[in-house]
Structure formats: structure tokens, C-alpha cells
Amino acid sequence: MVHYIIVITLLALGLAPHCLSSKTVGGGYLYPQFYDHSCPKAQEIVRNVVAKAVAKEPRMAASLLRLHFHDCFVKGCDASILLDSSGSIISEKRSNPNRNSARGFEVIDEIKAVMEKECPHTVSCADIMALAARDSTVLTGGPSWEVPLGRRDARGASLSGSNNNIPAPNNTIQTILTKFKLQGLDIVDLVALSGSHTIGNARCTSFRQRLYNQSGNGQPDNTLDQSYASQLRRNCPRSGGDQNLFFLDFVSPIKFDNSYFKNLLANKGLLNSDQVLFTKNGESRELVKTYAYNQELFFLQFAKSMIKMGNISPLTGYRGEIRQNCRKINA
């Protein structure tokens, strides 16, 4: 197992064992050993708190993974999503993609509290989120990777960025691809990272249009398996039940595996943004097939794409700050 993790790590980084730093989008270097001297227990602290949270509520793994994704797509991986509204800051928590759905903030708070006791003013909230996303993946059976570290925290948030940059469940494949490309991510990253929907839940409001009115003509989505659609309609009525939860991967909802891709082959992807990867683009269709038949390849690419996503425009050096409380900027 240890050997397997090392192989994944090196393949994911595309680097030799002695050189694990990675140049980021927007300059600056992140590297896994960043806290080895200033806070040697940093990774252990994150792992322990995340393990406890996921043991208590398995769904939390997907929530922490999603939090990192929703952070990185807005101004880069800078923990801006964690800021509450105050003064001139309007919280990203109010945006359409995050309102009533982004969660896991209390887990990040708990990690930060332990971290501040162990090594005050040292470990950023942005790095905590990147580590929590990796640990959530590993705890549910997915791949591990060395997380490049050294991010600093933003002193502001972007509500408009959150509303505009994060792919929506009903976006077309072209819109989703464009949003990924704006972050320096390609179609391979899109398909691999979408595989994180092998765990977690989505609300009825995120896919209702597929069940009743996909194209504005009062007809359901014809790319959705009809028996699966009728099951979904039981708890996702035409109106009401907006917050009712459904597994993104009904086959193995709390296990990180490749059944998400197998579901797409069977036209049983829950969200429109999932199923279009198989139905609307030739290149993404081939990637879906590849990962459906080869879980190891999916795991390798997922680790690689997570490192790439974690490198989106981080604040490094003297930019930003190390927040004492992840919910508010330092006084």
C-alpha cells in the first residue's frame, strides 16, 4: 500500500522523488515540505480532525472536497470561501453555488483551532483546505498524493466570482469546459475531477429540470435512464422538496471508486453536468469509458488533477496573510 501511494504521488506530480515542488498558475512555488520545520504536526492534525468528522458523518468527506474546489475556482486557492460577511466583505457563502449547499466550515474551524494551539500564526486556512480535500479522498477509499503547500489566505472575497466561475449543474459541456479552461484546467482535468461525484449528495433543485422540463418543452431529459428517472421523481416532485438529498453515485455513495463513470455509461448520471460528459463530447466520452474500465488510471489522473487545481493562483510569499480565524481577516 505504501509503495502504491508513493507511485501515485510521483506519477501524479510527474516528478522524481527528490524534487516535489510545483510551480503554480500565477507564479510562486508550493512544496509538500513547507511546514516540516515550522509546524511538523500540521498534516497529522488535519488528518485526525477530518477522520473524526468523516467517521461521524460520511457525507462530510464530499463536502470538504467540494469546499476546496469551490474555493480554487474563485480568485485561486486562497480560502476566500471561508470568509463571513463583515465590513466591506460580502461572503461567497451567499452565492448561488454555495447557498444552502456549501458545508464543512465547522470542521475547518476545528482544525484551525487545534493548529493555532500547536503552532500559532503558521498554517494557512487555504493549506488546511487542500489537505482536508486529500484526506477526505483517502478516507473514503480514493488515491493519496503529496499536497504542495505554502498558500496564504486572501483578505477579501468575490461573490460575483463565485456566482460566475463555478460550473453549474445545468451548464452545457461547452460552458463547463470554458470555466475549467479559465482556471488553466483541460478536458482531462474536467472528467477526472468530476469523478469526485463518486461520493456525496445533490439536492433535488440541482437536477429537477432533467425530470420534468429539460429543454423548456415540458419533456424530461431523454439522455436519462427512464427507470432511474421515475425513482428520482418519487422524492423530487415537480414543485417542493428543493432540499431533498440524493446520492450522486447511487451504487457506492460513500466509497471513492469509479462507479460514477459506470453510471454515466448506463445513462444514470444524476446531474446534467455529469451526464453531458458522456453524451455531448467525443473526447470526454472516451475518457469516461477509460475511467469506467480502469479505476487505477482514474485514481492516478484524479491525484494529478487535484494537484493542478490546488495550484490555481495561490497567494505566496508576502501576499495575503495567515488568518488566525478562517472566517475573518486579521485585525
N, C-alpha and C positions, 0 to 999 in steps of 0.2 A: 504493500500500500504506500509506504513512504517513497519507494522508488517511482511508483506511478505518479505521485504528486510532484516529485522532482522533474520527471519527464514532462508532465503537463506544464509546469512552471516554465521550464526552459523553452519548450516549443511555443508556449503562449507568448513569451517575451521575444522569441526569435533571437535569443542572445546566448552567449557562452556563460557558464556558471560564474565566472569571475566578474562579470560586468552586467549588473542588474539595474542600472539607472535607465530612465526613459525620458527622451526629450518630449516636451508637451506641445500641444497646439497653443501657440501664443508665447513660446519661449519658456525658459526656466527648466530645471531638472527636478524630477521626483525620483526617489530611490527607496527600496524597501527597508534599508538600514537606518533611515533618517533619525529614529528615536532610540537606536541601540544604546547610546550613552546618556542622552538627556532623560529618557523615560523607558528603561528596559522592559518594564512590565506592561507597556501600553497595549500590545496586541493581546496579551493574556487577559487583561481587564475587559477589553471589548468582547473577546470570545466567551468569557464567563457570564457576563450580563446577557448577551444575546442568547446563549444556550439556555439560561434560566427563563428568559422571556418566551422562547420558542417552545420549550417544554410545557409551559403554562398555556400557551395558545399557539398551535402550529401555524395558523394563518399569519402570525407576526413575521415569519421569515420572508414571505412575499411582500409584505408591507414595507419592510426595511430595504429590500432590494429595489422596490419601486421608488422609494424616497430618494435614493441615490440617483436614479435615472431622472426623476423629475427635477432634481437639483441641477444636475450637469447640463441639462438641455436649456437652462436659463442662466445666462451670464457665466457659464462654466461651473466646474465643481467647487463651489465656494461657500456651501452651507447657507445660501441666501433663503432657501425654502424654510429654514428653521426659525427665521425671524418673525416675531409677532409684530402687529401694527403698533407703532409708537412714534411720536414726533412726526417727522417727515416720511417715515417708512410705512408703506401700505403693504401688508403681508401677502406673500404669494399663496398663503393658505386659503385666501379668498377666491382664487382663480377658478375657472370652470373645471380644469382637470384635477384640482386639489380639494375643492369644497366638498365636504361630506364624504371624502374618499381617501385623502392622504392621511396616513396614520403611522404610529410608531414613535411619535415625538417624545412620549414619556420614557421610552427605552433609551433614546439618545440622551435625554436629561439624566437618567440614572447612570449611564456610562460616564458622562461628563462629570457628575458629582464625585464618583469614585476616582476618576482621573485627576481631578483638581486636588484631591487629598493626597494622592500618590506623588504627583509632580505638577504643582501649580503653574499656570500660565505657559504650558509647554505644548500640549497636544491639541490641534485644531479640531473644531466640530466637523469640518469638511473631511479630514482624515478619518475621524471616528465613523462617519457615514460610509466611507469607502471600505473600511474594514468590516463594518457590520453587514454590508451587502455581500462581501465574500464569505463571511462566517455563516450567514443565512443560507447561502447556496450549499456550502459544505454540510451543514447540519441536516439538510433535507435530502442528502444523497448525491449532490452535484459535485463538480470538479473544484479543486482548490487552485489558487495561484498566489504568487508573491505580489502584494499590493504596493506599488510605488507610492511613497509618502513624502510629505513636505508641503502640502497645501496649507494655505492660510484662509481665514474667514472674511467674507465680504462685510462691508459696513453699510450695505444697502440691499434692497430687494427690487424686483421688477415684476409687478403684477401683469403688465402688458406682455412682457416676455413669456411669462408663464401661460397666459391665455393664447399666445400666438405660436410659440415654438414647440410645444409638446404635442406629439401626434394624437389625434382624437380617434375614438373607436369607429366613427363613420367616415373618416377621411378616405379619399381614393388612394390607391397604391402610389400614384404619381406624387400626390401631396405628401404622403408619408416619406417617400424617398427623398423629396426635396428638403424636408425638415431634417432628415438624417444627414444629407449632404452638406447642409449649412453648418453642421457640427463637425465636419470632417470625417463622417462615417459613410460607408458604402453599402451596397445591397447585401453583401455577405454579412456585415455587421447587423444590418436590419433583421435579416432572417434569424441569425444566431441569437441576438438579444431578444427577439420576440419569443424565442424558446423559453424565456423565463416565465411565460404564461403556463408552463407545466405545473406551477404552484399558484395558489391564490384564488381570489374571487373577483367577480364583476357584478355590478348592480344591474337590475332589470332595465333601468333607464339608459344603460350603455348599449343595449342591443335590441331594445323593443322594436325599433323601426324594421329590423330584419324579420320579425314575426308577423307584422301586420301591414307595413306600408314602406317597403324598401325604396321604391323609386318614385314615390308620390302618386302612385296609381291605385292605392288600396290593396296591392298584392304583396304577399310575403316574398322574401328573397329566394329565388329558385335555385341558388347555389347551396342552400342549407338543407341538409337531410330532413325529409319531412317527418319521420317518426321522432327524431330528436327535437324538431321544432314543436311538435304537439306536446312533448314532455315539458318543454320550456314554457309553453303558454299556460300551463297549469298554475305556475307561480309568478308569471309575468303577464298580467292581464293588459288589455288594451289601454286601460287607464287605472291609476292607483298602483301601489306596490313598488314605487320607484326604487326604494332602498333594499328590496328583497335581493338576497345574495345567491349567486350561482357559481359553481366551480368553473374556472377557466379550462381545466382539464378534468373532465368527469371520471376518467379512467383511474388516475392515481393522483388525486388533488393535493396531497401533501408530500408527494415524493418527487424530487427533481430528477426527471428522466426524459426520454424522447417521445413519450406517448402523445404529447401536444402535436407533434408533427404527424404521427399516425392518424390522429383525429382529423387533421386537415385533409389527408388523403381520402378519408371517408366522408368528407363534407360536413364534419361535425366540429368545426371551429366555432367558438361561441361569439366572438366579436367579428364584425365585418373586417376590421383591420387585421385580424388573424387569417380569415378565410381567403382574402384577396391575394395573400402571398402565394396561394396555390392556384387560384383561378384567373388572375389578371396579369401575370407577368411570367414570361417563359423562363427567365434566369432564376427568379425566386422560386418558381415551381420545381426546377431541378434541385435547388438547394434544399427545399422542403423534403423532397424524395430522398436525397442523400442522408439527411439527418434522421429521417424516419427509419431508414435501414441500417444506420451506423451511429449508435449512441456515442461511441468513443470519439468519433470525428466531431460530433456536435459539441461534446464537452470541451475538446481542445479549442474549437473555434469560439465557444462561449467565453472561455477564460481569456482568450486573446482579445476578443471584442470588448470585454469588461475593462481590461487594462486600457485599451484605446479610448473607451468612453470616459474612464476616470482621469484621462489626460486632457480633457477639454478645458482649455483656458484657465488653469488654476492660478490662484494668486500665490506668488512665491517671493522669497527674499524679504524685502521690507514692505511689500504691498499688502493691503488688508491688515488683519490683526489675528491674535489668538483670543477668541471670545472666552470669557470666564463663565458666562451663561449663554448657552447656544441660542436662546430665544431673544436675546437683546445685545446690541453693540455695547462695548465697554464704555464706561462713563468718561 
